[in-house]
Structure formats: structure tokens, C-alpha cells
Amino acid sequence: MITVNEILSLTLFKKFNVLSGKEYLNNTVTTAVILEYESSRIQFSGYCYGYFVLASYFFASSCPELVNNSLKRLIQKHVSGIAIKMMPDEKLPDDLIQLAKEEHVPLLSFYDEFMEDLIININESMKTRAQYIIHEEKMNLIMSGKNDEEKVRQLALEINPDFKNKIICVNLISKTPADNLLVHTFFDKIMYHSSQFETDSSYTFVKTGQDIVLVCSFNQEEADEIHPLPYIKSVLQQNGFSENSFILGYSPNPVDLGGMKDSVYKAKIASYVAQFQGRDNLSYTYVGVYKYIIVLLQNDIMRQEILNKISVLEEYDRLHEANLLRTLMSYVKNNGDYAQTSKECYQHTNTIRYRIKKAEDLLDLEESTADEEIFMLIRCYHMMGILK
């Protein structure tokens, strides 16, 4: 299943023009067909919503009534979209355009592409999407289930039977705000690239929500010599991607295939921390205290407690214009350096000390651990923005 808008993101559809119905490009497509005018003289009973129809307008010069009436009948059947092969300067009748608007059927035009190639491109994309949805479900089983290493290994081999015994996992976050269309486009690009070039079967891209997990596998000899980051970048380049399009988080060392859950988890944490810190890439080795913060934030009770504490500071600031929260953020950012915090906040050092003490009192923090709690609270609050 695919939408008309997603079809337009496919490689062969880049030059298509939307003649009308731009607001209906989210219509769902389950089948792509070519309209045969001779058979269309008989019936249109098979056409319905879900059909994306390719038609030629070149018959219009000799049989305009047949062509236009056929298009009207398709529109009245509420097909999901119609793409018409026509001369670039040619126009459709106004009544046809109006009917398409009324029936919520987008009309598209193209000229250079062969219809058979377009059908293949759509069908291959739908096949690929079905496949990566299955892979995503298997990855979810790996990540959420209480599986032993042998079960994880079995699920991993169902994703890719060619996986070798050692793996490194990478979590890719798009630097462009991602939605399903963008993630689908990534996989369409992978599909197209693999159809044009011979690709290595020892790695696999798996959709996980709005992120993409790359699982790279090696034999023992390869694992002993691998340098993760250069290899990861080379895989992206081989598949037609710029490394600059993604934030990369990766597990640091090859593990057994049965350890995929742990490897993916570490890759995801590394990517979230990299995003938070404004890095392009990060190994799990260097995530530091954030490995613990992310675990805290996965607990609903702890998340709410953090939000409650932040709201106390926000309310005090609202009533007194005190900038306590801003001061704490600067203090943590500057690793507890009072002088640097004072400079950044344009306040005397004593004022900074007073505000921090005031915040500690408002939050009812134990004096012996107050500083540590302030650091943890602010870092958790910052990280919440990444883990929404």
C-alpha cells in the first residue's frame, strides 16, 4: 500500500506535474494499472478507490470522445489517482478538471516515461514497503520480547538470511524532520539503488518508527579488523546516501548476532545523545551519563516527577521574573562554573549563587546531593525534547 504523494517521490515520477487535486495526494493506492481504451469500451466495473491509473492522451486527437469519456468514468469510479501521458503544452477539458475536483481524484501528467517502467517502479516500491514492514515487526519482537540469544538470532536471520555471526548496529536519525513519507522515500531510494547496482547482502536497513536501523554483519576475521565509523559511512555512500543527511549513533564493538537487541539499543541511545549534543555521529562508548538519563526518562513516574519540578521553577519565574530555570540551564551547560554562568547570564556571581540556592530550596533538595540532583534534573529536562 502506498499513497499518490509517495508515488510522486519515486525516482521515475520526479517530472510528473499535478494538474489538479493536490489536496487529495494522500489517497491510498493498492493497485497500479494501465488503461486500455479498447477494453474500456466494454466496462469499468473493476475500477475503484485504490486504483492508480496510467492513461495516454495521444488518442485524443483521433478519438477525443472515447478518451475524455473514459477519463470521466474513471473519475466517477473514485479511483485514487490518474496519471495521463500527454504533450507538455496540452490541456485537459475544463469540465474534466472540475469533475476530478468534485470527486477528489488527483490528475497528474507526464510525457517522457514509459508506462510499463512506471508500473514496475510502483509495484517494486509496494513490495519493498511490505517487506520492510515485516522486518520492522521482527525488529520490534527482538527489542520488546523477552527472547534468549538463540531466539534473537533466529529472528535476525528471518530479517536477512545472509547475516554473518558478528554485527554492529547503527541508528540513523534524519537531520530533516522525518515523517512516514520521508522514511518511505529512504527505502525507495535503497530499493532503486540496489536494483541498479550489485549490493552487499551482509547488511540490512530496517525501519523502526521514524528512524532507520542499519545492521552490518561480519565474520570473525572481518570483525577483528573493522573500524566502525568509516565502514558505516561507506555503506551509506554505496546506497546513494550522504552521511550528512543523518545523525549516526552506533554500537562500538561487534557482538554475536544473538546480541542484536543490546546492539540496537546502544545504537539508539548513542544517536539520541548525538542529536542532543549537536553531533553528526557518536559511539555508545562516549554517551557518558546520558545512558542513565535515558533509562530514567523511559519511566513514566520519573518523567512526571521531572516535569513537576520544572513546573515549580517555571511558576516561580513567572511570578517573580527570577530566571531561576534559565540560570540552572546555564550553570549545568557550563559544568558548574559560576564565573562562566555569571558572564552568560549577565549577573553577578553572588546573584547566580543565590538563584541556585533558591532553586534548591524550592525543590526541597537534600543539601549534600543538591548539586548532583540539579545537574541530573536539567539534563533530563533537556533530553526530554529529543525523546518526545
C-alpha positions as CSV (number, residue, x, y, z in Angstrom):
1,M,0.0,0.0,0.0
2,I,1.2,3.5,-0.9
3,T,-0.2,7.0,-1.4
4,V,-0.2,9.0,-4.5
5,N,2.1,11.5,-2.9
6,E,4.6,8.7,-2.1
7,I,4.4,7.6,-5.7
8,L,5.4,11.0,-6.8
9,S,8.6,10.7,-4.6
10,L,9.7,7.6,-6.5
11,T,12.6,8.0,-8.9
12,L,10.7,7.7,-12.2
13,F,8.0,10.1,-11.1
14,K,10.1,13.2,-10.4
15,K,9.0,15.0,-13.5
16,F,5.3,14.4,-13.0
17,N,3.1,17.5,-12.8
18,V,0.0,17.8,-10.6
19,L,-2.8,19.2,-12.9
20,S,-5.4,19.3,-10.1
21,G,-6.3,17.7,-6.8
22,K,-3.1,18.5,-4.9
23,E,-5.1,18.3,-1.6
24,Y,-6.0,14.6,-2.4
25,L,-2.5,13.3,-2.9
26,N,-2.8,11.3,0.3
27,N,-5.3,8.9,-1.5
28,T,-4.2,5.3,-0.9
29,V,-3.0,3.2,-3.8
30,T,-3.3,-0.6,-3.7
31,T,-3.1,-1.3,-7.4
32,A,-1.4,0.4,-10.4
33,V,-2.8,-0.3,-13.9
34,I,-2.6,0.9,-17.5
35,L,-5.9,1.9,-19.1
36,E,-6.6,0.0,-22.3
37,Y,-9.0,2.0,-24.3
38,E,-10.3,-0.9,-26.3
39,S,-11.3,-2.8,-23.3
40,S,-12.7,0.3,-21.6
41,R,-15.4,0.4,-24.3
42,I,-16.9,-2.6,-22.5
43,Q,-16.9,-1.9,-18.8
44,F,-15.2,-0.2,-15.8
45,S,-16.6,-2.5,-13.2
46,G,-13.2,-3.4,-11.8
47,Y,-12.0,0.2,-11.2
48,C,-12.5,1.7,-7.7
49,Y,-10.8,3.6,-4.9
50,G,-7.2,2.2,-4.5
51,Y,-6.5,2.1,-8.2
52,F,-3.8,4.4,-9.7
53,V,-4.4,4.5,-13.4
54,L,-2.0,5.4,-16.1
55,A,-3.6,6.6,-19.3
56,S,-2.4,8.1,-22.6
57,Y,-4.0,11.2,-24.1
58,F,-2.4,10.7,-27.5
59,F,-5.6,9.1,-28.8
60,A,-7.4,12.3,-28.1
61,S,-6.6,13.8,-31.5
62,S,-8.4,10.9,-33.3
63,C,-10.8,9.8,-30.6
64,P,-11.4,12.7,-28.2
65,E,-14.8,11.5,-27.2
66,L,-13.6,8.0,-26.3
67,V,-10.6,9.3,-24.3
68,N,-12.4,12.0,-22.4
69,N,-15.4,9.8,-21.6
70,S,-13.1,7.1,-20.4
71,L,-11.3,9.5,-18.0
72,K,-14.7,10.8,-16.8
73,R,-15.8,7.3,-16.0
74,L,-12.6,6.6,-14.1
75,I,-13.2,9.8,-12.1
76,Q,-16.8,8.8,-11.3
77,K,-15.4,5.4,-10.1
78,H,-13.4,7.4,-7.5
79,V,-10.1,5.9,-8.4
80,S,-7.2,7.1,-6.2
81,G,-5.4,9.0,-9.0
82,I,-5.0,9.3,-12.7
83,A,-1.7,10.0,-14.5
84,I,-2.1,11.0,-18.1
85,K,0.7,10.8,-20.7
86,M,0.3,13.9,-22.8
87,M,2.2,16.7,-24.6
88,P,3.7,19.2,-22.2
89,D,1.7,22.1,-23.7
90,E,-1.5,20.1,-24.0
91,K,-4.5,20.8,-21.7
92,L,-7.4,18.8,-20.4
93,P,-11.0,20.0,-20.9
94,D,-12.2,22.2,-18.1
95,D,-15.2,20.0,-17.3
96,L,-12.9,17.1,-16.8
97,I,-10.7,19.1,-14.3
98,Q,-13.8,20.2,-12.5
99,L,-15.3,16.7,-12.2
100,A,-12.0,15.4,-10.8
101,K,-12.0,18.2,-8.1
102,E,-15.6,17.3,-7.1
103,E,-14.8,13.6,-6.9
104,H,-11.5,14.1,-5.0
105,V,-9.4,12.4,-7.7
106,P,-5.9,14.0,-8.4
107,L,-4.9,14.3,-12.0
108,L,-1.3,14.1,-13.0
109,S,0.6,14.5,-16.3
110,F,3.8,13.1,-17.7
111,Y,5.5,12.8,-21.1
112,D,8.9,11.0,-21.3
113,E,8.4,7.9,-19.1
114,F,7.3,4.5,-20.4
115,M,4.1,3.3,-18.7
116,E,5.5,-0.3,-18.2
117,D,8.5,1.1,-16.3
118,L,6.2,3.2,-14.1
119,I,4.1,0.2,-13.2
120,I,7.2,-1.8,-12.3
121,N,8.5,1.1,-10.2
122,I,5.2,1.4,-8.2
123,N,4.9,-2.4,-7.7
124,E,8.5,-2.8,-6.6
125,S,8.0,0.1,-4.1
126,M,4.9,-1.5,-2.7
127,K,6.7,-4.9,-2.5
128,T,9.6,-3.3,-0.7
129,R,7.3,-1.5,1.7
130,A,5.6,-4.7,2.6
131,Q,8.9,-6.3,3.2
132,Y,10.3,-3.6,5.4
133,I,7.0,-3.5,7.4
134,I,7.6,-7.3,8.1
135,H,11.2,-6.5,9.0
136,E,10.1,-3.8,11.4
137,E,7.7,-6.2,13.1
138,K,10.5,-8.7,13.6
139,M,12.8,-6.0,14.9
140,N,10.1,-5.0,17.4
141,L,9.9,-8.6,18.5
142,I,13.6,-8.6,19.0
143,M,13.5,-5.3,21.0
144,S,10.4,-5.8,23.1
145,G,10.3,-9.6,23.6
146,K,12.0,-11.5,26.4
147,N,13.9,-13.6,24.0
148,D,17.0,-15.6,24.6
149,E,20.0,-15.1,22.3
150,E,19.1,-18.1,20.1
151,K,15.6,-16.7,19.5
152,V,17.0,-13.3,18.7
153,R,19.4,-14.9,16.3
154,Q,16.5,-16.7,14.6
155,L,14.5,-13.5,14.2
156,A,17.6,-11.7,12.9
157,L,18.1,-14.4,10.2
158,E,14.5,-14.0,9.2
159,I,15.2,-10.4,8.5
160,N,18.3,-11.3,6.5
161,P,19.4,-14.9,6.0
162,D,22.8,-13.8,4.9
163,F,23.7,-12.1,8.2
164,K,27.2,-13.3,9.4
165,N,27.8,-14.1,13.0
166,K,29.1,-10.7,14.2
167,I,27.2,-7.4,14.0
168,I,27.4,-3.7,14.6
169,C,24.2,-1.8,14.7
170,V,23.6,1.8,13.7
171,N,20.7,4.1,14.3
172,L,20.1,6.8,11.7
173,I,18.1,9.9,12.5
174,S,17.3,12.1,9.6
175,K,18.5,15.7,10.0
176,T,15.4,16.7,8.1
177,P,12.3,16.3,10.4
178,A,11.1,12.8,9.5
179,D,7.7,11.6,8.7
180,N,6.4,8.4,7.2
181,L,6.8,9.8,3.7
182,L,10.4,10.7,4.2
183,V,11.2,7.3,5.7
184,H,9.4,5.6,2.8
185,T,11.5,7.7,0.4
186,F,14.7,6.5,2.0
187,F,13.7,2.9,1.4
188,D,12.5,3.6,-2.1
189,K,15.9,5.0,-2.8
190,I,17.6,2.0,-1.3
191,M,15.4,-0.3,-3.4
192,Y,16.2,1.7,-6.6
193,H,19.9,1.8,-5.9
194,S,20.0,-2.0,-5.2
195,S,18.2,-2.6,-8.5
196,Q,20.8,-0.6,-10.4
197,F,24.0,-1.8,-8.7
198,E,25.2,-5.0,-7.1
199,T,24.9,-4.6,-3.4
200,D,26.3,-6.4,-0.4
201,S,23.9,-8.8,1.3
202,S,25.7,-8.8,4.6
203,Y,23.9,-5.7,5.9
204,T,20.3,-4.6,6.1
205,F,18.4,-1.4,6.7
206,V,15.3,-1.8,9.0
207,K,12.6,0.8,9.6
208,T,12.0,1.4,13.3
209,G,9.4,4.2,13.7
210,Q,10.8,7.3,12.2
211,D,14.4,6.1,12.5
212,I,16.3,3.6,10.4
213,V,18.5,0.9,11.9
214,L,21.4,-0.4,9.8
215,V,22.6,-3.8,10.8
216,C,26.1,-4.6,9.5
217,S,27.4,-8.2,9.8
218,F,30.9,-9.7,9.7
219,N,32.8,-12.9,10.1
220,Q,35.2,-13.1,13.0
221,E,38.2,-12.1,10.9
222,E,36.4,-9.0,9.5
223,A,35.1,-8.1,13.0
224,D,38.7,-8.2,14.4
225,E,39.8,-5.6,11.8
226,I,36.7,-3.4,11.4
227,H,36.8,0.3,12.0
228,P,33.0,1.0,12.6
229,L,32.6,4.7,11.5
230,P,34.4,4.5,8.2
231,Y,32.6,1.3,7.3
232,I,29.2,2.7,8.2
233,K,29.9,5.8,6.0
234,S,31.0,3.6,3.1
235,V,27.7,1.6,3.3
236,L,25.7,4.8,3.2
237,Q,27.6,6.0,0.2
238,Q,27.2,2.7,-1.6
239,N,23.5,3.0,-1.2
240,G,23.3,6.6,-2.6
241,F,23.1,8.5,0.7
242,S,25.1,11.3,2.0
243,E,26.3,10.8,5.5
244,N,25.5,14.4,6.2
245,S,21.8,13.6,5.8
246,F,21.7,11.6,9.1
247,I,22.8,11.7,12.7
248,L,24.5,8.4,13.3
249,G,24.7,6.5,16.6
250,Y,26.4,3.1,16.7
251,S,27.3,0.3,19.0
252,P,31.1,0.4,19.5
253,N,32.2,-3.2,19.0
254,P,31.0,-6.2,17.0
255,V,28.8,-8.6,19.1
256,D,27.3,-12.0,18.3
257,L,24.2,-12.0,16.2
258,G,22.2,-13.1,19.2
259,G,23.1,-9.9,20.9
260,M,21.2,-7.7,18.4
261,K,18.8,-6.3,21.0
262,D,21.6,-4.9,23.1
263,S,23.5,-3.6,20.0
264,V,20.4,-1.8,18.6
265,Y,19.6,-0.4,22.0
266,K,23.1,1.1,22.4
267,A,23.0,2.5,18.8
268,K,19.7,4.3,19.5
269,I,20.9,5.8,22.8
270,A,24.1,7.0,21.0
271,S,22.0,8.6,18.2
272,Y,19.7,10.4,20.6
273,V,22.7,11.7,22.6
274,A,24.4,12.8,19.4
275,Q,21.2,14.7,18.4
276,F,21.0,16.3,21.8
277,Q,24.7,17.4,21.7
278,G,24.6,18.6,18.1
279,R,27.0,15.9,16.8
280,D,26.9,14.2,13.5
281,N,27.8,10.8,14.9
282,L,28.6,9.2,18.2
283,S,29.7,5.8,19.5
284,Y,27.9,4.4,22.5
285,T,31.2,4.4,24.3
286,Y,31.1,8.2,24.6
287,V,27.4,8.8,25.7
288,G,28.5,9.2,29.3
289,V,25.9,9.9,32.0
290,Y,23.1,10.1,29.4
291,K,22.9,6.3,29.2
292,Y,21.4,6.5,32.7
293,I,19.3,9.6,32.0
294,I,17.6,7.9,29.1
295,V,16.7,4.9,31.2
296,L,15.1,7.3,33.8
297,L,13.1,9.1,31.1
298,Q,11.6,5.8,29.9
299,N,9.9,5.6,33.3
300,D,6.6,7.5,33.3
301,I,6.7,8.2,37.0
302,M,10.2,9.7,36.8
303,R,9.2,11.7,33.7
304,Q,6.3,13.2,35.6
305,E,8.4,14.0,38.6
306,I,10.9,15.8,36.5
307,L,8.1,17.8,34.8
308,N,6.6,18.7,38.2
309,K,10.0,20.0,39.5
310,I,10.5,22.1,36.3
311,S,7.0,23.5,36.7
312,V,7.8,24.7,40.2
313,L,10.7,26.7,38.8
314,E,8.7,28.0,35.9
315,E,5.9,29.1,38.2
316,Y,8.3,30.9,40.5
317,D,9.9,32.6,37.5
318,R,6.5,33.7,36.2
319,L,5.5,35.2,39.5
320,H,8.9,36.8,40.4
321,E,10.7,37.3,37.0
322,A,13.6,35.5,38.6
323,N,15.0,33.4,35.7
324,L,15.8,30.5,38.0
325,L,15.3,27.9,35.3
326,R,17.5,29.8,32.8
327,T,20.2,30.2,35.4
328,L,20.2,26.5,36.2
329,M,20.4,25.6,32.5
330,S,23.4,27.9,32.0
331,Y,25.0,26.5,35.2
332,V,24.7,22.9,34.0
333,K,25.8,23.8,30.5
334,N,28.9,25.4,32.0
335,N,29.6,22.4,34.2
336,G,29.1,24.3,37.4
337,D,31.4,27.1,36.6
338,Y,30.0,30.1,38.5
339,A,32.1,32.7,36.7
340,Q,31.1,31.5,33.2
341,T,27.5,31.2,34.2
342,S,27.6,34.7,35.6
343,K,29.0,36.0,32.4
344,E,26.4,34.2,30.3
345,C,23.5,35.4,32.4
346,Y,24.8,39.0,32.8
347,Q,24.6,38.7,36.6
348,H,27.0,39.0,39.5
349,T,28.4,35.7,40.7
350,N,26.6,36.2,44.1
351,T,23.3,36.5,42.3
352,I,24.0,33.2,40.5
353,R,24.8,31.5,43.8
354,Y,21.6,33.0,45.3
355,R,19.4,31.8,42.5
356,I,20.8,28.2,42.6
357,K,20.3,28.1,46.4
358,K,16.8,29.4,45.9
359,A,16.1,26.7,43.4
360,E,17.4,24.0,45.7
361,D,15.1,25.3,48.5
362,L,12.0,25.4,46.2
363,L,12.7,21.8,45.0
364,D,13.3,20.7,48.6
365,L,16.7,19.1,47.7
366,E,19.0,17.5,50.2
367,E,22.0,19.8,50.7
368,S,24.6,17.1,50.4
369,T,23.3,15.9,47.0
370,A,21.6,19.1,45.7
371,D,24.2,19.9,43.1
372,E,24.1,16.4,41.6
373,E,20.3,16.5,41.5
374,I,20.3,19.9,39.8
375,F,22.6,18.5,37.1
376,M,20.5,15.4,36.6
377,L,17.2,17.3,36.6
378,I,18.3,19.8,33.9
379,R,20.0,17.2,31.8
380,C,16.8,15.0,31.9
381,Y,14.7,18.0,31.0
382,H,16.9,18.8,28.0
383,M,16.9,15.2,26.9
384,M,13.1,15.1,27.0
385,G,12.9,17.3,24.0
386,I,14.8,14.6,22.0
387,L,12.8,11.7,23.3
388,K,9.3,13.0,22.6
